Amino acid sequence: MKKYQLILHIALKKELIIKALKIAFVVGIILNLINQGEHLLSLDMHNIHLTKLLFTFCVPFCVSMYTAITMKMKFKQDEIALVDANLRCENCNKRIFITENAKIPKCDICGNKTSWIFIK
C-alpha cells in the first residue's frame, strides 16, 4: 500500500470524520463568536460574512483530520494495525511486515522503546 492510499484509508474512517466534525462544530462556534459575535448575536444577517463563517468551521475540521491522520500513520506498539503495512523502527531501522487487524509487536532490538513508521 502506498503512503497516499494509507492516508486516504485513514481519512475515510467514519469515527475520525465524526470526531473531526464534532471538534469543528464546537471550535467553529467559539471562533465565529470571537470573530463575528456582535453580528451573530444581534442576528444582523447583512453584515455576517458567510465565507468567513464557513471557513471558520473548515479550519478546525482540517486541523483535526490532519492531526488524526498523522497520529494514525505512526504504528504504536500493542495497537491494532489498520492496514497491511511495511514498517520500520525509528530507533534501529529494523523492518517488519504487519497485516491488517494484527497486534503491532515491539521491536526485538529496541523493546519497549519501539516507534514504528510506515514505509513504502
N, CA, C and O atoms as a printed pandas DataFrame, in Angstrom:
     atom_number atom_name residue_name chain_id  residue_number  x_coord  y_coord  z_coord
0              1         N          MET        A               1    0.855   -1.179    0.000
1              2        CA          MET        A               1    0.000    0.000    0.000
2              3         C          MET        A               1    0.898    1.239    0.000
3              4         O          MET        A               1    1.850    1.335    0.775
4              5         N          LYS        A               2    0.580    2.164   -0.869
5              6        CA          LYS        A               2    1.353    3.401   -0.952
6              7         C          LYS        A               2    0.915    4.362    0.153
7              8         O          LYS        A               2   -0.154    4.217    0.747
8              9         N          LYS        A               3    1.771    5.341    0.404
9             10        CA          LYS        A               3    1.528    6.269    1.505
10            11         C          LYS        A               3    0.222    7.040    1.318
11            12         O          LYS        A               3   -0.549    7.185    2.266
12            13         N          TYR        A               4   -0.035    7.540    0.095
13            14        CA          TYR        A               4   -1.267    8.302   -0.122
14            15         C          TYR        A               4   -2.506    7.431    0.024
15            16         O          TYR        A               4   -3.559    7.918    0.435
16            17         N          GLN        A               5   -2.392    6.140   -0.311
17            18        CA          GLN        A               5   -3.518    5.229   -0.121
18            19         C          GLN        A               5   -3.795    5.023    1.368
19            20         O          GLN        A               5   -4.949    4.954    1.792
20            21         N          LEU        A               6   -2.734    4.928    2.145
21            22        CA          LEU        A               6   -2.891    4.787    3.596
22            23         C          LEU        A               6   -3.538    6.034    4.183
23            24         O          LEU        A               6   -4.431    5.938    5.024
24            25         N          ILE        A               7   -3.088    7.202    3.739
25            26        CA          ILE        A               7   -3.669    8.466    4.212
26            27         C          ILE        A               7   -5.158    8.513    3.887
27            28         O          ILE        A               7   -5.972    8.865    4.741
28            29         N          LEU        A               8   -5.513    8.159    2.660
29            30        CA          LEU        A               8   -6.921    8.164    2.248
30            31         C          LEU        A               8   -7.723    7.144    3.047
31            32         O          LEU        A               8   -8.850    7.422    3.459
32            33         N          HIS        A               9   -7.152    5.978    3.264
33            34        CA          HIS        A               9   -7.827    4.935    4.041
34            35         C          HIS        A               9   -8.126    5.420    5.463
35            36         O          HIS        A               9   -9.215    5.198    5.992
36            37         N          ILE        A              10   -7.150    6.076    6.065
37            38        CA          ILE        A              10   -7.328    6.608    7.422
38            39         C          ILE        A              10   -8.340    7.749    7.419
39            40         O          ILE        A              10   -9.215    7.810    8.283
40            41         N          ALA        A              11   -8.221    8.654    6.442
41            42        CA          ALA        A              11   -9.081    9.846    6.390
42            43         C          ALA        A              11  -10.551    9.494    6.195
43            44         O          ALA        A              11  -11.425   10.253    6.613
44            45         N          LEU        A              12  -10.835    8.368    5.575
45            46        CA          LEU        A              12  -12.222    7.991    5.313
46            47         C          LEU        A              12  -12.844    7.150    6.427
47            48         O          LEU        A              12  -13.973    6.679    6.291
48            49         N          LYS        A              13  -12.125    6.962    7.509
49            50        CA          LYS        A              13  -12.685    6.232    8.652
50            51         C          LYS        A              13  -13.817    7.046    9.267
51            52         O          LYS        A              13  -13.644    8.220    9.595
52            53         N          LYS        A              14  -14.964    6.418    9.419
53            54        CA          LYS        A              14  -16.166    7.097    9.909
54            55         C          LYS        A              14  -15.946    7.748   11.273
55            56         O          LYS        A              14  -16.370    8.883   11.494
56            57         N          GLU        A              15  -15.285    7.035   12.189
57            58        CA          GLU        A              15  -15.106    7.572   13.542
58            59         C          GLU        A              15  -14.211    8.812   13.557
59            60         O          GLU        A              15  -14.418    9.714   14.369
60            61         N          LEU        A              16  -13.217    8.863   12.665
61            62        CA          LEU        A              16  -12.361   10.053   12.592
62            63         C          LEU        A              16  -13.125   11.249   12.036
63            64         O          LEU        A              16  -12.980   12.369   12.527
64            65         N          ILE        A              17  -13.928   11.010   11.022
65            66        CA          ILE        A              17  -14.712   12.094   10.421
66            67         C          ILE        A              17  -15.707   12.650   11.430
67            68         O          ILE        A              17  -15.855   13.866   11.553
68            69         N          ILE        A              18  -16.386   11.769   12.151
69            70        CA          ILE        A              18  -17.366   12.218   13.151
70            71         C          ILE        A              18  -16.685   13.025   14.253
71            72         O          ILE        A              18  -17.197   14.064   14.669
72            73         N          LYS        A              19  -15.534   12.548   14.726
73            74        CA          LYS        A              19  -14.810   13.267   15.771
74            75         C          LYS        A              19  -14.356   14.637   15.268
75            76         O          LYS        A              19  -14.462   15.630   15.987
76            77         N          ALA        A              20  -13.852   14.691   14.035
77            78        CA          ALA        A              20  -13.403   15.967   13.462
78            79         C          ALA        A              20  -14.578   16.926   13.279
79            80         O          ALA        A              20  -14.427   18.130   13.489
80            81         N          LEU        A              21  -15.744   16.412   12.891
81            82        CA          LEU        A              21  -16.934   17.263   12.747
82            83         C          LEU        A              21  -17.374   17.830   14.100
83            84         O          LEU        A              21  -17.762   18.995   14.190
84            85         N          LYS        A              22  -17.312   17.010   15.142
85            86        CA          LYS        A              22  -17.673   17.493   16.482
86            87         C          LYS        A              22  -16.727   18.595   16.938
87            88         O          LYS        A              22  -17.158   19.618   17.471
88            89         N          ILE        A              23  -15.435   18.375   16.724
89            90        CA          ILE        A              23  -14.441   19.386   17.102
90            91         C          ILE        A              23  -14.661   20.660   16.305
91            92         O          ILE        A              23  -14.626   21.757   16.863
92            93         N          ALA        A              24  -14.888   20.522   14.997
93            94        CA          ALA        A              24  -15.107   21.691   14.141
94            95         C          ALA        A              24  -16.350   22.456   14.572
95            96         O          ALA        A              24  -16.369   23.686   14.530
96            97         N          PHE        A              25  -17.383   21.739   14.985
97            98        CA          PHE        A              25  -18.619   22.389   15.418
98            99         C          PHE        A              25  -18.376   23.241   16.662
99           100         O          PHE        A              25  -18.752   24.413   16.702
100          101         N          VAL        A              26  -17.751   22.653   17.667
101          102        CA          VAL        A              26  -17.516   23.374   18.927
102          103         C          VAL        A              26  -16.536   24.524   18.726
103          104         O          VAL        A              26  -16.819   25.662   19.101
104          105         N          VAL        A              27  -15.388   24.224   18.135
105          106        CA          VAL        A              27  -14.363   25.257   17.945
106          107         C          VAL        A              27  -14.844   26.317   16.960
107          108         O          VAL        A              27  -14.574   27.504   17.145
108          109         N          GLY        A              28  -15.552   25.897   15.917
109          110        CA          GLY        A              28  -16.077   26.844   14.930
110          111         C          GLY        A              28  -17.049   27.841   15.540
111          112         O          GLY        A              28  -17.009   29.028   15.217
112          113         N          ILE        A              29  -17.922   27.366   16.420
113          114        CA          ILE        A              29  -18.859   28.272   17.097
114          115         C          ILE        A              29  -18.097   29.289   17.940
115          116         O          ILE        A              29  -18.383   30.485   17.896
116          117         N          ILE        A              30  -17.132   28.806   18.702
117          118        CA          ILE        A              30  -16.354   29.715   19.558
118          119         C          ILE        A              30  -15.617   30.747   18.714
119          120         O          ILE        A              30  -15.657   31.940   19.015
120          121         N          LEU        A              31  -14.946   30.293   17.660
121          122        CA          LEU        A              31  -14.196   31.227   16.811
122          123         C          LEU        A              31  -15.112   32.211   16.086
123          124         O          LEU        A              31  -14.769   33.383   15.931
124          125         N          ASN        A              32  -16.275   31.735   15.643
125          126        CA          ASN        A              32  -17.215   32.644   14.984
126          127         C          ASN        A              32  -17.760   33.681   15.956
127          128         O          ASN        A              32  -17.975   34.834   15.582
128          129         N          LEU        A              33  -17.983   33.279   17.194
129          130        CA          LEU        A              33  -18.429   34.255   18.194
130          131         C          LEU        A              33  -17.341   35.286   18.478
131          132         O          LEU        A              33  -17.634   36.460   18.706
132          133         N          ILE        A              34  -16.091   34.845   18.463
133          134        CA          ILE        A              34  -14.994   35.791   18.650
134          135         C          ILE        A              34  -14.887   36.727   17.450
135          136         O          ILE        A              34  -14.750   37.939   17.618
136          137         N          ASN        A              35  -14.950   36.172   16.246
137          138        CA          ASN        A              35  -14.730   36.960   15.027
138          139         C          ASN        A              35  -15.925   37.817   14.607
139          140         O          ASN        A              35  -15.747   38.948   14.155
140          141         N          GLN        A              36  -17.132   37.290   14.754
141          142        CA          GLN        A              36  -18.321   37.998   14.270
142          143         C          GLN        A              36  -19.437   38.008   15.307
143          144         O          GLN        A              36  -20.614   38.102   14.959
144          145         N          GLY        A              37  -19.068   37.912   16.567
145          146        CA          GLY        A              37  -20.047   37.778   17.639
146          147         C          GLY        A              37  -21.110   38.850   17.670
147          148         O          GLY        A              37  -22.289   38.554   17.861
148          149         N          GLU        A              38  -20.702   40.104   17.484
149          150        CA          GLU        A              38  -21.679   41.199   17.560
150          151         C          GLU        A              38  -22.755   41.074   16.480
151          152         O          GLU        A              38  -23.918   41.399   16.722
152          153         N          HIS        A              39  -22.372   40.605   15.292
153          154        CA          HIS        A              39  -23.350   40.445   14.209
154          155         C          HIS        A              39  -24.201   39.187   14.407
155          156         O          HIS        A              39  -25.399   39.191   14.124
156          157         N          LEU        A              40  -23.576   38.116   14.891
157          158        CA          LEU        A              40  -24.307   36.866   15.098
158          159         C          LEU        A              40  -25.320   36.985   16.234
159          160         O          LEU        A              40  -26.458   36.534   16.106
160          161         N          LEU        A              41  -24.906   37.586   17.337
161          162        CA          LEU        A              41  -25.795   37.690   18.495
162          163         C          LEU        A              41  -26.954   38.652   18.261
163          164         O          LEU        A              41  -28.039   38.468   18.814
164          165         N          SER        A              42  -26.729   39.674   17.444
165          166        CA          SER        A              42  -27.813   40.614   17.139
166          167         C          SER        A              42  -28.598   40.192   15.895
167          168         O          SER        A              42  -29.508   40.895   15.457
168          169         N          LEU        A              43  -28.234   39.033   15.331
169          170        CA          LEU        A              43  -28.870   38.496   14.114
170          171         C          LEU        A              43  -28.842   39.499   12.956
171          172         O          LEU        A              43  -29.789   39.595   12.175
172          173         N          ASP        A              44  -27.755   40.228   12.866
173          174        CA          ASP        A              44  -27.538   41.208   11.800
174          175         C          ASP        A              44  -27.007   40.467   10.569
175          176         O          ASP        A              44  -25.809   40.493   10.289
176          177         N          MET        A              45  -27.906   39.809    9.842
177          178        CA          MET        A              45  -27.532   38.926    8.738
178          179         C          MET        A              45  -26.840   39.648    7.580
179          180         O          MET        A              45  -26.074   39.030    6.840
180          181         N          HIS        A              46  -27.094   40.931    7.416
181          182        CA          HIS        A              46  -26.495   41.673    6.301
182          183         C          HIS        A              46  -25.000   41.879    6.494
183          184         O          HIS        A              46  -24.271   42.028    5.514
184          185         N          ASN        A              47  -24.535   41.890    7.718
185          186        CA          ASN        A              47  -23.121   42.140    7.995
186          187         C          ASN        A              47  -22.330   40.884    8.364
187          188         O          ASN        A              47  -21.140   40.963    8.669
188          189         N          ILE        A              48  -22.989   39.733    8.335
189          190        CA          ILE        A              48  -22.279   38.480    8.605
190          191         C          ILE        A              48  -21.587   38.036    7.320
191          192         O          ILE        A              48  -22.217   37.936    6.267
192          193         N          HIS        A              49  -20.305   37.775    7.415
193          194        CA          HIS        A              49  -19.527   37.304    6.267
194          195         C          HIS        A              49  -19.665   35.786    6.203
195          196         O          HIS        A              49  -19.037   35.063    6.976
196          197         N          LEU        A              50  -20.490   35.313    5.276
197          198        CA          LEU        A              50  -20.790   33.889    5.178
198          199         C          LEU        A              50  -19.543   33.063    4.848
199          200         O          LEU        A              50  -19.351   31.976    5.393
200          201         N          THR        A              51  -18.708   33.578    3.963
201          202        CA          THR        A              51  -17.478   32.864    3.607
202          203         C          THR        A              51  -16.584   32.703    4.825
203          204         O          THR        A              51  -16.055   31.621    5.078
204          205         N          LYS        A              52  -16.420   33.772    5.571
205          206        CA          LYS        A              52  -15.602   33.731    6.786
206          207         C          LYS        A              52  -16.216   32.762    7.798
207          208         O          LYS        A              52  -15.494   32.021    8.465
208          209         N          LEU        A              53  -17.531   32.767    7.912
209          210        CA          LEU        A              53  -18.229   31.877    8.834
210          211         C          LEU        A              53  -17.961   30.411    8.482
211          212         O          LEU        A              53  -17.670   29.600    9.362
212          213         N          LEU        A              54  -18.060   30.076    7.193
213          214        CA          LEU        A              54  -17.852   28.690    6.762
214          215         C          LEU        A              54  -16.393   28.256    6.914
215          216         O          LEU        A              54  -16.119   27.147    7.372
216          217         N          PHE        A              55  -15.463   29.127    6.533
217          218        CA          PHE        A              55  -14.049   28.788    6.677
218          219         C          PHE        A              55  -13.653   28.634    8.142
219          220         O          PHE        A              55  -12.744   27.870    8.467
220          221         N          THR        A              56  -14.328   29.350    9.012
221          222        CA          THR        A              56  -14.032   29.248   10.437
222          223         C          THR        A              56  -14.409   27.869   10.973
223          224         O          THR        A              56  -13.845   27.426   11.973
224          225         N          PHE        A              57  -15.344   27.190   10.333
225          226        CA          PHE        A              57  -15.656   25.807   10.685
226          227         C          PHE        A              57  -14.716   24.829    9.979
227          228         O          PHE        A              57  -14.384   23.778   10.527
228          229         N          CYS        A              58  -14.289   25.173    8.768
229          230        CA          CYS        A              58  -13.417   24.277    7.997
230          231         C          CYS        A              58  -12.029   24.127    8.610
231          232         O          CYS        A              58  -11.460   23.036    8.602
232          233         N          VAL        A              59  -11.489   25.206    9.136
233          234        CA          VAL        A              59  -10.119   25.164    9.662
234          235         C          VAL        A              59   -9.971   24.156   10.806
235          236         O          VAL        A              59   -9.069   23.321   10.742
236          237         N          PRO        A              60  -10.812   24.189   11.850
237          238        CA          PRO        A              60  -10.632   23.182   12.910
238          239         C          PRO        A              60  -10.893   21.754   12.421
239          240         O          PRO        A              60  -10.299   20.807   12.936
240          241         N          PHE        A              61  -11.780   21.594   11.429
241          242        CA          PHE        A              61  -12.011   20.266   10.857
242          243         C          PHE        A              61  -10.731   19.748   10.201
243          244         O          PHE        A              61  -10.315   18.614   10.441
244          245         N          CYS        A              62  -10.117   20.585    9.378
245          246        CA          CYS        A              62   -8.889   20.188    8.677
246          247         C          CYS        A              62   -7.744   19.917    9.650
247          248         O          CYS        A              62   -6.998   18.953    9.481
248          249         N          VAL        A              63   -7.609   20.752   10.649
249          250        CA          VAL        A              63   -6.542   20.562   11.643
250          251         C          VAL        A              63   -6.765   19.256   12.408
251          252         O          VAL        A              63   -5.817   18.511   12.658
252          253         N          SER        A              64   -7.997   18.985   12.774
253          254        CA          SER        A              64   -8.312   17.762   13.497
254          255         C          SER        A              64   -8.031   16.528   12.642
255          256         O          SER        A              64   -7.455   15.555   13.128
256          257         N          MET        A              65   -8.434   16.563   11.378
257          258        CA          MET        A              65   -8.187   15.434   10.477
258          259         C          MET        A              65   -6.692   15.234   10.258
259          260         O          MET        A              65   -6.204   14.104   10.280
260          261         N          TYR        A              66   -5.969   16.325   10.047
261          262        CA          TYR        A              66   -4.519   16.233    9.836
262          263         C          TYR        A              66   -3.836   15.597   11.047
263          264         O          TYR        A              66   -2.974   14.730   10.904
264          265         N          THR        A              67   -4.231   16.039   12.226
265          266        CA          THR        A              67   -3.640   15.502   13.453
266          267         C          THR        A              67   -3.959   14.018   13.606
267          268         O          THR        A              67   -3.085   13.223   13.952
268          269         N          ALA        A              68   -5.204   13.649   13.350
269          270        CA          ALA        A              68   -5.604   12.245   13.481
270          271         C          ALA        A              68   -4.862   11.367   12.478
271          272         O          ALA        A              68   -4.397   10.281   12.824
272          273         N          ILE        A              69   -4.752   11.832   11.248
273          274        CA          ILE        A              69   -4.048   11.058   10.222
274          275         C          ILE        A              69   -2.577   10.911   10.589
275          276         O          ILE        A              69   -2.008    9.825   10.477
276          277         N          THR        A              70   -1.969   11.997   11.025
277          278        CA          THR        A              70   -0.558   11.959   11.414
278          279         C          THR        A              70   -0.325   10.969   12.550
279          280         O          THR        A              70    0.651   10.219   12.537
280          281         N          MET        A              71   -1.216   10.970   13.522
281          282        CA          MET        A              71   -1.066   10.049   14.651
282          283         C          MET        A              71   -1.291    8.598   14.221
283          284         O          MET        A              71   -0.611    7.696   14.712
284          285         N          LYS        A              72   -2.232    8.368   13.319
285          286        CA          LYS        A              72   -2.511    7.004   12.858
286          287         C          LYS        A              72   -1.416    6.478   11.930
287          288         O          LYS        A              72   -1.283    5.267   11.756
288          289         N          MET        A              73   -0.635    7.375   11.337
289          290        CA          MET        A              73    0.467    6.954   10.463
290          291         C          MET        A              73    1.613    6.366   11.278
291          292         O          MET        A              73    2.452    5.643   10.742
292          293         N          LYS        A              74    1.651    6.673   12.565
293          294        CA          LYS        A              74    2.646    6.068   13.451
294          295         C          LYS        A              74    2.003    4.819   14.037
295          296         O          LYS        A              74    0.976    4.893   14.712
296          297         N          PHE        A              75    2.600    3.705   13.779
297          298        CA          PHE        A              75    2.065    2.440   14.245
298          299         C          PHE        A              75    2.640    2.171   15.627
299          300         O          PHE        A              75    3.827    1.877   15.767
300          301         N          LYS        A              76    1.800    2.271   16.640
301          302        CA          LYS        A              76    2.261    2.155   18.025
302          303         C          LYS        A              76    2.174    0.711   18.503
303          304         O          LYS        A              76    1.254   -0.031   18.159
304          305         N          GLN        A              77    3.140    0.351   19.288
305          306        CA          GLN        A              77    3.221   -0.984   19.866
306          307         C          GLN        A              77    1.939   -1.327   20.615
307          308         O          GLN        A              77    1.397   -0.500   21.348
308          309         N          ASP        A              78    1.461   -2.553   20.425
309          310        CA          ASP        A              78    0.275   -3.122   21.075
310          311         C          ASP        A              78   -1.048   -2.588   20.543
311          312         O          ASP        A              78   -2.103   -2.978   21.042
312          313         N          GLU        A              79   -1.024   -1.698   19.536
313          314        CA          GLU        A              79   -2.267   -1.280   18.887
314          315         C          GLU        A              79   -2.564   -2.246   17.744
315          316         O          GLU        A              79   -1.729   -3.076   17.384
316          317         N          ILE        A              80   -3.760   -2.125   17.181
317          318        CA          ILE        A              80   -4.162   -2.968   16.060
318          319         C          ILE        A              80   -3.883   -2.210   14.759
319          320         O          ILE        A              80   -4.247   -1.042   14.624
320          321         N          ALA        A              81   -3.238   -2.880   13.810
321          322        CA          ALA        A              81   -2.907   -2.252   12.527
322          323         C          ALA        A              81   -4.173   -2.026   11.707
323          324         O          ALA        A              81   -5.014   -2.918   11.598
324          325         N          LEU        A              82   -4.305   -0.841   11.135
325          326        CA          LEU        A              82   -5.469   -0.511   10.311
326          327         C          LEU        A              82   -5.396   -1.154    8.936
327          328         O          LEU        A              82   -6.425   -1.455    8.329
328          329         N          VAL        A              83   -4.177   -1.365    8.444
329          330        CA          VAL        A              83   -3.960   -1.903    7.099
330          331         C          VAL        A              83   -2.717   -2.789    7.101
331          332         O          VAL        A              83   -1.930   -2.778    8.048
332          333         N          ASP        A              84   -2.556   -3.558    6.019
333          334        CA          ASP        A              84   -1.290   -4.256    5.805
334          335         C          ASP        A              84   -0.228   -3.198    5.563
335          336         O          ASP        A              84   -0.461   -2.250    4.813
336          337         N          ALA        A              85    0.933   -3.344    6.185
337          338        CA          ALA        A              85    1.946   -2.301    6.027
338          339         C          ALA        A              85    3.349   -2.821    6.297
339          340         O          ALA        A              85    3.567   -3.701    7.130
340          341         N          ASN        A              86    4.289   -2.243    5.561
341          342        CA          ASN        A              86    5.705   -2.427    5.860
342          343         C          ASN        A              86    6.083   -1.342    6.849
343          344         O          ASN        A              86    5.812   -0.164    6.616
344          345         N          LEU        A              87    6.702   -1.728    7.944
345          346        CA          LEU        A              87    7.054   -0.777    8.992
346          347         C          LEU        A              87    8.554   -0.796    9.240
347          348         O          LEU        A              87    9.232   -1.800    9.023
348          349         N          ARG        A              88    9.050    0.350    9.703
349          350        CA          ARG        A              88   10.458    0.467   10.064
350          351         C          ARG        A              88   10.543    1.065   11.456
351          352         O          ARG        A              88    9.858    2.040   11.766
352          353         N          CYS        A              89   11.381    0.481   12.288
353          354        CA          CYS        A              89   11.603    1.016   13.629
354          355         C          CYS        A              89   12.420    2.297   13.498
355          356         O          CYS        A              89   13.479    2.307   12.870
356          357         N          GLU        A              90   11.923    3.372   14.093
357          358        CA          GLU        A              90   12.628    4.658   14.011
358          359         C          GLU        A              90   13.961    4.631   14.753
359          360         O          GLU        A              90   14.864    5.403   14.432
360          361         N          ASN        A              91   14.087    3.762   15.731
361          362        CA          ASN        A              91   15.302    3.731   16.549
362          363         C          ASN        A              91   16.429    2.908   15.920
363          364         O          ASN        A              91   17.570    3.365   15.853
364          365         N          CYS        A              92   16.111    1.701   15.462
365          366        CA          CYS        A              92   17.170    0.799   14.991
366          367         C          CYS        A              92   17.070    0.444   13.505
367          368         O          CYS        A              92   17.935   -0.256   12.977
368          369         N          ASN        A              93   16.027    0.918   12.834
369          370        CA          ASN        A              93   15.791    0.680   11.398
370          371         C          ASN        A              93   15.403   -0.754   11.049
371          372         O          ASN        A              93   15.436   -1.121    9.874
372          373         N          LYS        A              94   15.040   -1.567   12.027
373          374        CA          LYS        A              94   14.551   -2.914   11.739
374          375         C          LYS        A              94   13.243   -2.792   10.961
375          376         O          LYS        A              94   12.443   -1.893   11.218
376          377         N          ARG        A              95   13.031   -3.698   10.013
377          378        CA          ARG        A              95   11.823   -3.671    9.184
378          379         C          ARG        A              95   10.985   -4.919    9.434
379          380         O          ARG        A              95   11.501   -6.020    9.621
380          381         N          ILE        A              96    9.662   -4.701    9.430
381          382        CA          ILE        A              96    8.727   -5.823    9.559
382          383         C          ILE        A              96    7.538   -5.573    8.638
383          384         O          ILE        A              96    7.315   -4.456    8.172
384          385         N          PHE        A              97    6.778   -6.640    8.388
385          386        CA          PHE        A              97    5.511   -6.518    7.674
386          387         C          PHE        A              97    4.414   -6.883    8.660
387          388         O          PHE        A              97    4.500   -7.899    9.350
388          389         N          ILE        A              98    3.381   -6.047    8.721
389          390        CA          ILE        A              98    2.262   -6.287    9.637
390          391         C          ILE        A              98    0.986   -6.388    8.812
391          392         O          ILE        A              98    0.800   -5.632    7.859
392          393         N          THR        A              99    0.115   -7.310    9.172
393          394        CA          THR        A              99   -1.139   -7.458    8.441
394          395         C          THR        A              99   -2.256   -6.682    9.134
395          396         O          THR        A              99   -2.189   -6.385   10.327
396          397         N          GLU        A             100   -3.264   -6.370    8.361
397          398        CA          GLU        A             100   -4.418   -5.634    8.889
398          399         C          GLU        A             100   -5.030   -6.398   10.066
399          400         O          GLU        A             100   -5.149   -7.623   10.035
400          401         N          ASN        A             101   -5.407   -5.664   11.085
401          402        CA          ASN        A             101   -6.037   -6.182   12.307
402          403         C          ASN        A             101   -5.099   -7.008   13.193
403          404         O          ASN        A             101   -5.542   -7.622   14.163
404          405         N          ALA        A             102   -3.815   -7.023   12.861
405          406        CA          ALA        A             102   -2.844   -7.723   13.711
406          407         C          ALA        A             102   -2.338   -6.765   14.785
407          408         O          ALA        A             102   -2.276   -5.553   14.578
408          409         N          LYS        A             103   -1.980   -7.328   15.926
409          410        CA          LYS        A             103   -1.416   -6.523   17.010
410          411         C          LYS        A             103    0.019   -6.145   16.639
411          412         O          LYS        A             103    0.804   -6.998   16.226
412          413         N          ILE        A             104    0.349   -4.884   16.787
413          414        CA          ILE        A             104    1.677   -4.394   16.419
414          415         C          ILE        A             104    2.658   -4.779   17.526
415          416         O          ILE        A             104    2.469   -4.410   18.685
416          417         N          PRO        A             105    3.711   -5.526   17.161
417          418        CA          PRO        A             105    4.645   -6.015   18.185
418          419         C          PRO        A             105    5.673   -4.961   18.579
419          420         O          PRO        A             105    5.813   -3.922   17.934
420          421         N          LYS        A             106    6.381   -5.264   19.655
421          422        CA          LYS        A             106    7.519   -4.412   19.991
422          423         C          LYS        A             106    8.709   -4.897   19.171
423          424         O          LYS        A             106    8.750   -6.046   18.732
424          425         N          CYS        A             107    9.646   -4.031   18.977
425          426        CA          CYS        A             107   10.853   -4.360   18.228
426          427         C          CYS        A             107   11.725   -5.291   19.074
427          428         O          CYS        A             107   11.917   -5.056   20.268
428          429         N          ASP        A             108   12.249   -6.346   18.452
429          430        CA          ASP        A             108   13.115   -7.285   19.175
430          431         C          ASP        A             108   14.369   -6.600   19.701
431          432         O          ASP        A             108   14.908   -6.990   20.737
432          433         N          ILE        A             109   14.827   -5.588   18.992
433          434        CA          ILE        A             109   16.065   -4.902   19.363
434          435         C          ILE        A             109   15.802   -3.793   20.382
435          436         O          ILE        A             109   16.498   -3.694   21.393
436          437         N          CYS        A             110   14.792   -2.957   20.110
437          438        CA          CYS        A             110   14.527   -1.779   20.953
438          439         C          CYS        A             110   13.646   -2.077   22.162
439          440         O          CYS        A             110   13.676   -1.341   23.149
440          441         N          GLY        A             111   12.873   -3.138   22.090
441          442        CA          GLY        A             111   11.987   -3.476   23.199
442          443         C          GLY        A             111   10.850   -2.484   23.352
443          444         O          GLY        A             111   10.157   -2.179   22.382
444          445         N          ASN        A             112   10.655   -1.981   24.555
445          446        CA          ASN        A             112    9.535   -1.089   24.844
446          447         C          ASN        A             112    9.694    0.309   24.266
447          448         O          ASN        A             112    8.757    1.105   24.331
448          449         N          LYS        A             113   10.839    0.626   23.711
449          450        CA          LYS        A             113   11.058    1.948   23.117
450          451         C          LYS        A             113   10.691    1.967   21.632
451          452         O          LYS        A             113   11.079    2.885   20.910
452          453         N          THR        A             114    9.954    0.969   21.179
453          454        CA          THR        A             114    9.631    0.824   19.764
454          455         C          THR        A             114    8.781    1.976   19.249
455          456         O          THR        A             114    7.801    2.380   19.875
456          457         N          SER        A             115    9.178    2.485   18.108
457          458        CA          SER        A             115    8.411    3.512   17.408
458          459         C          SER        A             115    8.422    3.151   15.926
459          460         O          SER        A             115    9.394    3.430   15.224
460          461         N          TRP        A             116    7.340    2.528   15.449
461          462        CA          TRP        A             116    7.253    2.078   14.058
462          463         C          TRP        A             116    6.729    3.188   13.166
463          464         O          TRP        A             116    5.835    3.937   13.562
464          465         N          ILE        A             117    7.282    3.298   11.957
465          466        CA          ILE        A             117    6.748    4.228   10.962
466          467         C          ILE        A             117    6.490    3.465    9.670
467          468         O          ILE        A             117    7.147    2.466    9.378
468          469         N          PHE        A             118    5.529    3.950    8.910
469          470        CA          PHE        A             118    5.133    3.341    7.647
470          471         C          PHE        A             118    6.198    3.607    6.590
471          472         O          PHE        A             118    6.710    4.720    6.476
472          473         N          ILE        A             119    6.525    2.569    5.817
473          474        CA          ILE        A             119    7.415    2.744    4.666
474          475         C          ILE        A             119    6.745    2.125    3.451
475          476         O          ILE        A             119    5.843    1.299    3.586
476          477         N          LYS        A             120    7.179    2.518    2.286
477          478        CA          LYS        A             120    6.582    2.002    1.036
478          479         C          LYS        A             120    6.927    0.555    0.826
479          480         O          LYS        A             120    6.512   -0.041   -0.169
